[in-house]
Amino acid sequence: MTLLASDDLFEMVNLRGRSTGLPMNIWIGPRGGARCAARIKVQGDHREKFDRNDLAVVSVEDDPPQLVEGELSAEDLELVRSYIKLNRAAILDHWREETDGSELVLALRSL
C-alpha cells in the first residue's frame, strides 16, 4: 500500500507556500491509522493550486528528515528539511493527535 493513500489527505491540514514560506504546498496530518513514523506530504511543483497527484513524502523524526517516497529536487528537499526542523514539535504534537488543525496552524512558524 502506498504512503500516498488519498484517504489520508482528507484528515490532513493543507498549507500553501505563502503560509509556510516554502515554494510548494504541504500537507500535515495526524497519525490516524498509519503504521509508519510521522511524515508530511509535499507537492512536487511550485504552483499555488493544490495538486494531490504529485506528492512526495518526507519523514519528520529522522535527523535530517528523509525523502520516503516520490521526488523532490535537492533544493526543495533542503527547504522542506529546514521547515520540518523549525516546526518539528508542532508537527509531532499534531501527529500524536495532541492538537487539532487550528492549534497546529497557530503553532507553525514560516521560513
N, C-alpha and C positions, 0 to 999 in steps of 0.2 A: 504494500500500500504506500502510495506516495505521501510525502510530508506536506504536499500542497493540496490536500483534500479541500474541496470547496465548502464543506460543512464547517470547517474551522473558521473560514473567513466571516461567517455570519456572526460569530461571537467576538470578533476582533475589532479593536479601535483602529480605524484607518486615519492616517495623518498625511497631509500634503507637505511637500517640501517647504513651503512658505511658513509652516508651523514649526518644523524641526530644524531648519537651516540646512537640510540635505538637498541635493539637486533632484531627488526622486521621492516618491511616495512610499510609505511603510505601513505595515500592519502589526499591531502588538495585541496579544490576546492572553486570556487565562489558560491554565493548563487544561481544564476540562477533562476529557477522557484520554488525552495524549499520554503515550507511554515513553515519550522521549524527553530529553532535557529542554530547558527553556530556550526559545528561539523567537526571532522576529522574521517577518516576511518583507521582502524588499522588491519594489518594482524595478525591472531591469532598465527601463528607459527614463528619460528626464521630462516626460510630458506631465502637465498638471492633471490631466484627466486620469482617473483611476483605471487601471487595466490589470485585471486578475489573471490574464493569460500569460504573462511573462514575469513570474515571481521567482526570486531566489530566496533561500532560507539561510539565515545566519544565526549561529549559536550565540547565546548570551553569557553563559557561565564560563566558557573557555577563556583563557587569557593568553594570547589575544583571541577575540571572537573569530570563529572559523566559518567559512562558506561550507554549508552542509549539502545544499542541493541548488541546482540552477547555475546561472552565470552572472558575474558582475566584473566590470573592469577592475584592475588593481587599484586605480584611484578611487573608484566608488566604494570598494571594499574597505579601504583605509578610512574613508569618511564615515561609513557605517560603523566601523570599529570605534572610532572616536565618539560617535553619538552613543553607542552602547556603553562605553566606559563612563561617559558623563552621566548616563541615566540608568546604570545597571540596577541600583537599589530600587528605583521606582518600577522598572520593568519586572524585576523579580517579585516585588510585592504584588503586582497585578497578576503575574503568572501563578503565584500561590493563592490567588483569589482573596487577598487581604484588602484589596482596593477595587473599586468599580471603575468604569471608564472615565467618569468625571474626575475622580480623585487622581487617576493616572495622568490625565491631561494637565491637571493643576501642578503635579509633581515634576513633570518633564521639563527639561531645560533645552533651549535651542543652541545649536552650534554657533 
